[in-house]
Amino acid sequence: MKAVVQRVTRASVTVGGEQISAIGRGICVLLGISLEDTQKELEHMVRKILNLRVFEDESGKHWSKSVMDKQYEILCVSQFTLQCVLKGNKPDFHLAMPTEQAEGFYNSFLEQLRKMYRPELIKDGKFGAYMQVHIQNDGPVTIELESPAPSTATSDPKQLSKLEKQQQRKEKTRAKGPSESSKERNTPRKEDRSASSGAEGDVSSEREP
């Protein structure tokens, strides 16, 4: 999941010449949902957006307060083009979640935001519509966010197969019991037995450093 967060003095969404939502001071969030996104990525992104410190505090210190600290508004706009992959100069969007799945996922994202913040301060565009988004960026301040990628060991089939084979070899080794070399290491040498029984002679030269 990717998000572009812009600090704004105001922002609005227009569809078909009609303004459908608008905010004053706060942040505008452009959200791109990928095929691999789950509830885990959704919750991670909500926490990041709400706690991102892009505002100054009462003394004027920059990067000190979040949108929640300041009780400002949030305008969210679904934007699948954030999941773009270029093929030459042509955008390709095969990594974006299909519309029929993405709409429900996006609504869950909005619900989670409203659950963790003040619902009346969360505004929205119109999912799937052709929108004009008017943003007055304050600063300008633009922050890119991305949820953590899944572990390569679990997502790459080749890596997963390699790990499985390594585990199988370890299990076979344990089933056979200790190797001959390990038996030899564990068996006291003749000189050591003699020394421990009090036999005369210096056997220090036989010991490994």
PyMOL commands that set and color helices and strands:
alter all, ss='L'
color gray80, all
select helices_A, chain A and resi 39-51+67-70+80-83+99-116+119-121+152-155+157-176+180-186+190-196+204-206
alter helices_A, ss='H'
color red, helices_A
select strands_A, chain A and resi 2-15+18-23+26-32+73-78+85-87+90-92+122-124+131-146
alter strands_A, ss='S'
color yellow, strands_A
deselect
rebuild
show_as cartoon
